[in-house]
Amino acid sequence: MELVGRIFALAVAAIFVQNFVLSRFLGLCPYIGVSKKLDSAIGMGMAVVFVMTMASTITWMIQYFLLKPLHIEFLQTIAFILTIASLVQLVEMVIQKTAPALYKSLGVFLPLITTNCAVLGVSILNINEQLTFFGAILNGLFGGLGFTLVLILMAGIRERLEKADIPQAMRGMPIAMIVAGSMAMAFLGFSGMSL
């Protein structure tokens, strides 16, 4: 039962309290860029969940089975970025073959997962917080789910705002930034939770 409680606490922390987009301000480029349509936001979210989970798994193993034993921890960033780039290429090829419409709607933002600092951030955070192997996998999974949650919320709000009567000067990016700030403040309310 204690294990389930720790997993629940890790999930709440990664999804709500320490959300990579709204709390740590990582991954803002796809958050703003892909959140115009709900379909593309869901597709990007699922791709990020997969990449974050796999990156957390593989980078943890690289750190503890390769870099640390050989005392070459200074290569951590390069090794992690190469791993993430390889995973993104795999995801890109799969999406291109299985869902061409989604591939087209994501456009340039799909390859940009490689440079998404949230993916690199979760990998480095797993090492810095000295999480166990399964803790790192779960942190990557829950971090990706948190990213997907805010991406879907933002897309839903932006789709509704397209139909709203907003002053011309506030349309597009200005209202998106106001919504993003409001969401960040709303998620800040979770930081007072004690588990």
N, C-alpha and C positions, 0 to 999 in steps of 0.2 A: 504494500500500500504506500510505503514511503517513496518508492520508485515512481509510482504514478503521480504522486504529489510533486516530486521534483521535475518530472516531465511537464506537468501542467504549469508549474511556475516558470520553466524555461519557455514554454509556448507563449504565455501571457507576456513575459518580458520581451521576447523577440518580436511578437506581433504588435503589441500595443505600447508598452512602456518605452522600449528602446528601438522603436521602428527605425529602420535604416534611412528612410526618406524623410520622415517628419521629425525625428529626434536627432539623428546623426547627420542629416542633410547629405546623404550619399545617394547617388543614382537619380539626381534631379533631372538630367537631360531626358531620359526616356519617360520619366514621370510627367513632365510637361509636354514632351513631343508626341507621345503615343496615346495620351489620354483624351484625344478628341472624339474617338468612337469607341463604344463599349466592346465591340467584337475584337478590334485590334488590341485593346487593353487586356482582354482576357487571354488572347493568344500570347502576347508579350509576357504577361504574368506567369503563365504556365511554362514558357521557355525559361524565364528567370528562376522559377522554383526548381526546375530540373538542373539548370547550370549551377545554381548556388548549392544545391544538395550534393551534386557530383563533385563540384570544386572543393567543397568542404571535406568530402571524403578523401579525394585524391591528394589534395595539398597537405592534409594532416599526415597521410602516409609518407609523402615526400619529405616533410619536415622531420618526422621521427624515425624513418627508416633509411633516409639517404643523407639529408643535409646535416642533421645532428651527429650521426655516427662518424661522418667524414669531416666534421668541424668546418663546414662551409655554409654556415647559417647566413652569411652575408649575401649569398645568392638567392635568398628566399623570395624577394620580389620578382626577380627575373624568372625563377622556376614557377612561381605561382601564375604569373601573367601568361607564360607559355602554356601552362596547363589549361587555364581558362580559355585562351584563344583556340586551343584544340577542341575543347568541349563545345564552344560556340560554333565552330566549323561543322561539327557533327550535327548539332541542333539545326543549323541553317540548311544542311543538305537534307535532313529528314523532313523539315517543314516544306522545303521547296518541292520534294517529291510527293508528300502526302497531302498538303494543303496549299496549292499554288495561290489561291485567293488571299489567304492569310499572309503568305510570303510577300505578295505584292503590297498588301496594305501596311505591313510593318516597314517595308522599304529599308532605308539606311539604318533604322534603329535596331534591326536584328543583329547586324555585324557589330553595332556599337555596344552590345552586351559585353564584348571583349574588354572594352575600356570602361564599362560600368563600374564605378568605384565601389558600389555596394557589394558586388561579387568579390572583388579583391578585399574589400573591408571585412566581410564575414570570414574569409580565409585567414587573414592576419589576426583578426579578433579571436578566432578559435585558438590560435597559437599563443597569443599574448595572455589570454585568460586561462591557459593551460587546461583546456577542456579535454575530457577523455575522447576516445575515438567515437563512441556513440553520442556523446554530448556534442561533438563537432558536427556530426551528421544531422542531429536534431536541430542544432542552432542554424545550420544552413537551410534546412527544410522550413523551419518556422520563420526565419528571416525572409525567405522567398515568399512565404504565404503572407507575411506582413506587407511586403512590397506589392504583391498582387492585390491585397485588400485595398490599400490606398490608391493604387492605380485604377481599380474598378470603381471605387467611390468617386474619384476625380472625374473619370470618364462619364459616369452617370450624371454628375452635377453639370459638367460641361455640355452634355447633350441637352439637358433641360435648359441651360442658359442660352443655347442657340435659339430657342423659341421664345425666350423672355424679352420683354421690352427694356433693353439696356441702352443707356446713352451711347451714341456712336463712339465717343472717345474712350469708353470703357470696354468696348468689345474686343474679343480676342485675348491677347496676352495680358493686358491689365487686369481684367476680371479673373483670369486664370491664376494670376499671382495673388490676388486678394483671397480667392478660394483656397489656394494652397496654404497661405498664412493662417487662415481661419481653421483649416483642418489641423495644422500643426498645433495651434492653441488648444483645439478640442482634444487632441491626443495627449497634450501636456497634462490634462486632467488625470490620465492613467498613472502618471509618475508618482502620485501620492498614495497609490495602492500598496498595501503591505500583504505579502503572501506568506 
